[in-house]
Amino acid sequence: MLFNSWQYGIFLPVVFGIYWLLPHRLRWILLFVASYYFYMSWNAKYVVLILFTTIVSYIAAILIEYRKNVTCTPPPRVR
């Protein structure tokens, strides 16, 4: 599916409409599924790439949040 295809012309308004009809807590699931569908509609091999990117981003976000909440004390000075 290309950005200038008629399939995308239908896909975008449908996803946009469903997005605003869903409760806020479920919207991320729709975007997740729609993005996977969009990438897989052109070439199914790209699901591996987007899955890898999703996992790496998720782990990085968890680590960033963990490091933000950990208080770091500077090491004692050695003389």
A tleap script that builds the chain and sets N, CA, C and O, in Angstrom:
source leaprc.protein.ff14SB
mol = sequence {
  NMET LEU PHE ASN SER TRP GLN TYR GLY ILE
  PHE LEU PRO VAL VAL PHE GLY ILE TYR TRP
  LEU LEU PRO HIE ARG LEU ARG TRP ILE LEU
  LEU PHE VAL ALA SER TYR TYR PHE TYR MET
  SER TRP ASN ALA LYS TYR VAL VAL LEU ILE
  LEU PHE THR THR ILE VAL SER TYR ILE ALA
  ALA ILE LEU ILE GLU TYR ARG LYS ASN VAL
  THR CYS THR PRO PRO PRO ARG VAL CARG
}
set mol.1.N position { 0.852 -1.169 0.000 }
set mol.1.CA position { 0.000 0.000 0.000 }
set mol.1.C position { 0.900 1.234 0.000 }
set mol.1.O position { 1.725 1.411 0.896 }
set mol.2.N position { 0.738 2.053 -0.976 }
set mol.2.CA position { 1.498 3.289 -1.077 }
set mol.2.C position { 0.654 4.452 -0.569 }
set mol.2.O position { -0.573 4.369 -0.502 }
set mol.3.N position { 1.339 5.541 -0.214 }
set mol.3.CA position { 0.635 6.714 0.295 }
set mol.3.C position { -0.288 7.345 -0.745 }
set mol.3.O position { -1.258 8.014 -0.389 }
set mol.4.N position { 0.006 7.138 -2.016 }
set mol.4.CA position { -0.828 7.750 -3.057 }
set mol.4.C position { -1.749 6.731 -3.731 }
set mol.4.O position { -2.194 6.955 -4.857 }
set mol.5.N position { -2.040 5.621 -3.060 }
set mol.5.CA position { -2.930 4.607 -3.626 }
set mol.5.C position { -4.344 4.787 -3.086 }
set mol.5.O position { -4.550 5.440 -2.062 }
set mol.6.N position { -5.312 4.206 -3.780 }
set mol.6.CA position { -6.697 4.296 -3.334 }
set mol.6.C position { -6.912 3.475 -2.067 }
set mol.6.O position { -7.783 3.798 -1.259 }
set mol.7.N position { -6.105 2.392 -1.886 }
set mol.7.CA position { -6.214 1.592 -0.672 }
set mol.7.C position { -5.860 2.425 0.555 }
set mol.7.O position { -6.523 2.334 1.589 }
set mol.8.N position { -4.818 3.231 0.436 }
set mol.8.CA position { -4.429 4.102 1.547 }
set mol.8.C position { -5.467 5.195 1.756 }
set mol.8.O position { -5.710 5.621 2.885 }
set mol.9.N position { -6.073 5.642 0.675 }
set mol.9.CA position { -7.132 6.642 0.769 }
set mol.9.C position { -8.340 6.135 1.551 }
set mol.9.O position { -9.082 6.931 2.127 }
set mol.10.N position { -8.542 4.836 1.575 }
set mol.10.CA position { -9.604 4.242 2.386 }
set mol.10.C position { -9.080 3.898 3.778 }
set mol.10.O position { -9.764 4.119 4.777 }
set mol.11.N position { -7.884 3.365 3.838 }
set mol.11.CA position { -7.285 2.919 5.094 }
set mol.11.C position { -7.151 4.053 6.105 }
set mol.11.O position { -7.518 3.884 7.268 }
set mol.12.N position { -6.640 5.191 5.689 }
set mol.12.CA position { -6.400 6.302 6.608 }
set mol.12.C position { -7.675 6.842 7.245 }
set mol.12.O position { -7.716 6.968 8.469 }
set mol.13.N position { -8.714 7.167 6.485 }
set mol.13.CA position { -9.934 7.669 7.145 }
set mol.13.C position { -10.592 6.635 8.068 }
set mol.13.O position { -11.151 6.993 9.105 }
set mol.14.N position { -10.523 5.351 7.690 }
set mol.14.CA position { -11.107 4.314 8.536 }
set mol.14.C position { -10.363 4.234 9.867 }
set mol.14.O position { -10.989 4.220 10.926 }
set mol.15.N position { -9.030 4.180 9.818 }
set mol.15.CA position { -8.239 4.110 11.051 }
set mol.15.C position { -8.420 5.390 11.861 }
set mol.15.O position { -8.536 5.331 13.085 }
set mol.16.N position { -8.445 6.532 11.204 }
set mol.16.CA position { -8.622 7.817 11.900 }
set mol.16.C position { -9.967 7.870 12.612 }
set mol.16.O position { -10.050 8.315 13.757 }
set mol.17.N position { -11.015 7.417 11.940 }
set mol.17.CA position { -12.349 7.415 12.536 }
set mol.17.C position { -12.454 6.460 13.714 }
set mol.17.O position { -13.004 6.811 14.758 }
set mol.18.N position { -11.928 5.257 13.547 }
set mol.18.CA position { -11.961 4.286 14.640 }
set mol.18.C position { -11.143 4.791 15.820 }
set mol.18.O position { -11.523 4.596 16.974 }
set mol.19.N position { -10.013 5.443 15.527 }
set mol.19.CA position { -9.159 5.975 16.593 }
set mol.19.C position { -9.944 6.920 17.507 }
set mol.19.O position { -9.837 6.821 18.729 }
set mol.20.N position { -10.724 7.828 16.933 }
set mol.20.CA position { -11.460 8.798 17.737 }
set mol.20.C position { -12.702 8.207 18.388 }
set mol.20.O position { -13.237 8.788 19.332 }
set mol.21.N position { -13.166 7.066 17.903 }
set mol.21.CA position { -14.317 6.413 18.524 }
set mol.21.C position { -13.926 5.529 19.708 }
set mol.21.O position { -14.740 5.268 20.593 }
set mol.22.N position { -12.682 5.074 19.715 }
set mol.22.CA position { -12.229 4.190 20.788 }
set mol.22.C position { -11.947 4.967 22.069 }
set mol.22.O position { -11.616 6.152 22.019 }
set mol.23.N position { -12.077 4.301 23.222 }
set mol.23.CA position { -11.650 4.935 24.467 }
set mol.23.C position { -10.137 5.165 24.443 }
set mol.23.O position { -9.398 4.467 23.750 }
set mol.24.N position { -9.705 6.145 25.204 }
set mol.24.CA position { -8.300 6.552 25.180 }
set mol.24.C position { -7.342 5.393 25.485 }
set mol.24.O position { -6.270 5.304 24.887 }
set mol.25.N position { -7.719 4.519 26.400 }
set mol.25.CA position { -6.823 3.439 26.809 }
set mol.25.C position { -6.655 2.358 25.750 }
set mol.25.O position { -5.736 1.546 25.855 }
set mol.26.N position { -7.511 2.321 24.734 }
set mol.26.CA position { -7.416 1.303 23.684 }
set mol.26.C position { -6.820 1.829 22.384 }
set mol.26.O position { -6.584 1.050 21.460 }
set mol.27.N position { -6.577 3.111 22.294 }
set mol.27.CA position { -6.116 3.703 21.032 }
set mol.27.C position { -4.747 3.185 20.611 }
set mol.27.O position { -4.489 3.008 19.420 }
set mol.28.N position { -3.868 2.940 21.583 }
set mol.28.CA position { -2.524 2.480 21.236 }
set mol.28.C position { -2.585 1.114 20.547 }
set mol.28.O position { -1.758 0.820 19.684 }
set mol.29.N position { -3.549 0.288 20.921 }
set mol.29.CA position { -3.674 -1.033 20.296 }
set mol.29.C position { -4.052 -0.885 18.823 }
set mol.29.O position { -3.510 -1.575 17.960 }
set mol.30.N position { -4.989 0.023 18.549 }
set mol.30.CA position { -5.378 0.266 17.159 }
set mol.30.C position { -4.191 0.756 16.343 }
set mol.30.O position { -3.957 0.262 15.240 }
set mol.31.N position { -3.442 1.716 16.865 }
set mol.31.CA position { -2.289 2.241 16.131 }
set mol.31.C position { -1.230 1.163 15.923 }
set mol.31.O position { -0.592 1.109 14.872 }
set mol.32.N position { -1.045 0.312 16.920 }
set mol.32.CA position { -0.092 -0.788 16.816 }
set mol.32.C position { -0.494 -1.746 15.692 }
set mol.32.O position { 0.323 -2.080 14.835 }
set mol.33.N position { -1.732 -2.178 15.699 }
set mol.33.CA position { -2.220 -3.124 14.695 }
set mol.33.C position { -2.252 -2.478 13.308 }
set mol.33.O position { -1.869 -3.108 12.323 }
set mol.34.N position { -2.703 -1.233 13.227 }
set mol.34.CA position { -2.780 -0.552 11.930 }
set mol.34.C position { -1.397 -0.342 11.332 }
set mol.34.O position { -1.219 -0.478 10.121 }
set mol.35.N position { -0.421 -0.013 12.160 }
set mol.35.CA position { 0.931 0.189 11.617 }
set mol.35.C position { 1.524 -1.120 11.134 }
set mol.35.O position { 2.183 -1.151 10.094 }
set mol.36.N position { 1.302 -2.205 11.871 }
set mol.36.CA position { 1.781 -3.505 11.400 }
set mol.36.C position { 1.092 -3.887 10.089 }
set mol.36.O position { 1.749 -4.363 9.164 }
set mol.37.N position { -0.211 -3.684 10.003 }
set mol.37.CA position { -0.942 -3.985 8.771 }
set mol.37.C position { -0.419 -3.146 7.602 }
set mol.37.O position { -0.239 -3.656 6.496 }
set mol.38.N position { -0.178 -1.860 7.856 }
set mol.38.CA position { 0.300 -0.976 6.802 }
set mol.38.C position { 1.649 -1.448 6.252 }
set mol.38.O position { 1.835 -1.518 5.037 }
set mol.39.N position { 2.579 -1.768 7.136 }
set mol.39.CA position { 3.889 -2.218 6.675 }
set mol.39.C position { 3.819 -3.592 6.023 }
set mol.39.O position { 4.525 -3.844 5.046 }
set mol.40.N position { 2.985 -4.479 6.541 }
set mol.40.CA position { 2.888 -5.820 5.973 }
set mol.40.C position { 2.140 -5.832 4.642 }
set mol.40.O position { 2.322 -6.756 3.849 }
set mol.41.N position { 1.308 -4.835 4.380 }
set mol.41.CA position { 0.562 -4.829 3.125 }
set mol.41.C position { 1.475 -4.605 1.925 }
set mol.41.O position { 1.142 -5.005 0.810 }
set mol.42.N position { 2.606 -3.980 2.143 }
set mol.42.CA position { 3.537 -3.785 1.032 }
set mol.42.C position { 4.458 -4.986 0.869 }
set mol.42.O position { 4.664 -5.481 -0.239 }
set mol.43.N position { 5.011 -5.450 1.991 }
set mol.43.CA position { 5.896 -6.603 1.947 }
set mol.43.C position { 5.881 -7.242 3.331 }
set mol.43.O position { 6.253 -6.609 4.319 }
set mol.44.N position { 5.455 -8.484 3.395 }
set mol.44.CA position { 5.287 -9.169 4.684 }
set mol.44.C position { 6.618 -9.354 5.421 }
set mol.44.O position { 6.626 -9.554 6.636 }
set mol.45.N position { 7.729 -9.289 4.706 }
set mol.45.CA position { 9.029 -9.439 5.367 }
set mol.45.C position { 9.333 -8.278 6.312 }
set mol.45.O position { 10.151 -8.416 7.221 }
set mol.46.N position { 8.687 -7.150 6.104 }
set mol.46.CA position { 8.950 -5.988 6.946 }
set mol.46.C position { 8.401 -6.134 8.362 }
set mol.46.O position { 8.719 -5.324 9.233 }
set mol.47.N position { 7.583 -7.152 8.600 }
set mol.47.CA position { 7.076 -7.359 9.951 }
set mol.47.C position { 8.237 -7.668 10.900 }
set mol.47.O position { 8.182 -7.299 12.073 }
set mol.48.N position { 9.264 -8.322 10.425 }
set mol.48.CA position { 10.437 -8.619 11.261 }
set mol.48.C position { 11.127 -7.316 11.656 }
set mol.48.O position { 11.520 -7.150 12.810 }
set mol.49.N position { 11.275 -6.409 10.725 }
set mol.49.CA position { 11.921 -5.126 11.002 }
set mol.49.C position { 11.126 -4.302 12.006 }
set mol.49.O position { 11.698 -3.780 12.962 }
set mol.50.N position { 9.821 -4.177 11.806 }
set mol.50.CA position { 9.020 -3.366 12.710 }
set mol.50.C position { 8.870 -4.047 14.072 }
set mol.50.O position { 8.778 -3.359 15.089 }
set mol.51.N position { 8.843 -5.379 14.115 }
set mol.51.CA position { 8.791 -6.086 15.392 }
set mol.51.C position { 10.081 -5.861 16.174 }
set mol.51.O position { 10.041 -5.623 17.381 }
set mol.52.N position { 11.215 -5.935 15.497 }
set mol.52.CA position { 12.501 -5.680 16.144 }
set mol.52.C position { 12.559 -4.244 16.670 }
set mol.52.O position { 12.995 -4.009 17.797 }
set mol.53.N position { 12.123 -3.295 15.859 }
set mol.53.CA position { 12.120 -1.896 16.270 }
set mol.53.C position { 11.200 -1.670 17.466 }
set mol.53.O position { 11.536 -0.914 18.378 }
set mol.54.N position { 10.053 -2.316 17.463 }
set mol.54.CA position { 9.109 -2.195 18.574 }
set mol.54.C position { 9.722 -2.719 19.868 }
set mol.54.O position { 9.618 -2.074 20.911 }
set mol.55.N position { 10.357 -3.879 19.804 }
set mol.55.CA position { 10.948 -4.486 20.999 }
set mol.55.C position { 12.087 -3.638 21.533 }
set mol.55.O position { 12.172 -3.402 22.738 }
set mol.56.N position { 12.964 -3.177 20.648 }
set mol.56.CA position { 14.099 -2.347 21.081 }
set mol.56.C position { 13.604 -1.037 21.695 }
set mol.56.O position { 14.122 -0.606 22.725 }
set mol.57.N position { 12.624 -0.409 21.085 }
set mol.57.CA position { 12.087 0.849 21.617 }
set mol.57.C position { 11.420 0.645 22.972 }
set mol.57.O position { 11.561 1.477 23.869 }
set mol.58.N position { 10.695 -0.456 23.121 }
set mol.58.CA position { 10.020 -0.747 24.380 }
set mol.58.C position { 11.030 -0.974 25.501 }
set mol.58.O position { 10.871 -0.438 26.597 }
set mol.59.N position { 12.057 -1.758 25.235 }
set mol.59.CA position { 13.085 -2.015 26.240 }
set mol.59.C position { 13.843 -0.739 26.578 }
set mol.59.O position { 14.136 -0.486 27.746 }
set mol.60.N position { 14.165 0.066 25.571 }
set mol.60.CA position { 14.866 1.329 25.816 }
set mol.60.C position { 14.020 2.262 26.679 }
set mol.60.O position { 14.551 2.924 27.571 }
set mol.61.N position { 12.728 2.323 26.430 }
set mol.61.CA position { 11.854 3.187 27.232 }
set mol.61.C position { 11.785 2.718 28.679 }
set mol.61.O position { 11.774 3.539 29.597 }
set mol.62.N position { 11.739 1.418 28.889 }
set mol.62.CA position { 11.727 0.881 30.250 }
set mol.62.C position { 13.028 1.230 30.967 }
set mol.62.O position { 13.008 1.637 32.129 }
set mol.63.N position { 14.154 1.073 30.280 }
set mol.63.CA position { 15.452 1.380 30.892 }
set mol.63.C position { 15.601 2.869 31.189 }
set mol.63.O position { 16.149 3.244 32.226 }
set mol.64.N position { 15.124 3.706 30.301 }
set mol.64.CA position { 15.188 5.157 30.529 }
set mol.64.C position { 14.347 5.531 31.738 }
set mol.64.O position { 14.778 6.325 32.574 }
set mol.65.N position { 13.160 4.969 31.836 }
set mol.65.CA position { 12.293 5.264 32.978 }
set mol.65.C position { 12.911 4.749 34.277 }
set mol.65.O position { 12.821 5.409 35.312 }
set mol.66.N position { 13.528 3.589 34.226 }
set mol.66.CA position { 14.183 3.048 35.411 }
set mol.66.C position { 15.334 3.940 35.855 }
set mol.66.O position { 15.464 4.247 37.040 }
set mol.67.N position { 16.171 4.356 34.907 }
set mol.67.CA position { 17.323 5.202 35.251 }
set mol.67.C position { 16.879 6.571 35.753 }
set mol.67.O position { 17.570 7.183 36.567 }
set mol.68.N position { 15.744 7.055 35.282 }
set mol.68.CA position { 15.232 8.345 35.720 }
set mol.68.C position { 14.804 8.283 37.181 }
set mol.68.O position { 14.910 9.275 37.903 }
set mol.69.N position { 14.326 7.131 37.618 }
set mol.69.CA position { 13.829 6.977 38.976 }
set mol.69.C position { 14.904 6.545 39.977 }
set mol.69.O position { 14.650 6.543 41.181 }
set mol.70.N position { 16.072 6.186 39.511 }
set mol.70.CA position { 17.157 5.763 40.396 }
set mol.70.C position { 17.954 6.995 40.796 }
set mol.70.O position { 18.378 7.777 39.945 }
set mol.71.N position { 18.154 7.161 42.097 }
set mol.71.CA position { 18.966 8.302 42.537 }
set mol.71.C position { 20.422 7.903 42.491 }
set mol.71.O position { 20.820 6.869 43.026 }
set mol.72.N position { 21.185 8.716 41.863 }
set mol.72.CA position { 22.616 8.437 41.728 }
set mol.72.C position { 23.382 9.339 42.695 }
set mol.72.O position { 23.228 10.561 42.686 }
set mol.73.N position { 24.185 8.726 43.505 }
set mol.73.CA position { 25.052 9.520 44.397 }
set mol.73.C position { 26.445 9.482 43.831 }
set mol.73.O position { 26.903 8.433 43.379 }
set mol.74.N position { 27.120 10.594 43.847 }
set mol.74.CA position { 28.463 10.607 43.289 }
set mol.74.C position { 29.398 9.750 44.135 }
set mol.74.O position { 29.216 9.635 45.347 }
set mol.75.N position { 30.392 9.153 43.497 }
set mol.75.CA position { 31.314 8.315 44.258 }
set mol.75.C position { 32.166 9.166 45.200 }
set mol.75.O position { 32.404 10.341 44.922 }
set mol.76.N position { 32.622 8.593 46.294 }
set mol.76.CA position { 33.452 9.372 47.208 }
set mol.76.C position { 34.784 9.734 46.552 }
set mol.76.O position { 35.310 8.980 45.734 }
set mol.77.N position { 35.316 10.887 46.919 }
set mol.77.CA position { 36.583 11.339 46.344 }
set mol.77.C position { 37.740 10.567 46.965 }
set mol.77.O position { 37.787 10.366 48.178 }
set mol.78.N position { 38.641 10.152 46.147 }
set mol.78.CA position { 39.834 9.438 46.616 }
set mol.78.C position { 40.985 10.411 46.682 }
set mol.78.O position { 41.232 11.148 45.727 }
set mol.79.N position { 41.703 10.425 47.812 }
set mol.79.CA position { 42.855 11.341 47.951 }
set mol.79.C position { 44.150 10.610 47.888 }
set mol.79.O position { 45.212 11.225 47.988 }
savepdb mol mol.pdb
quit
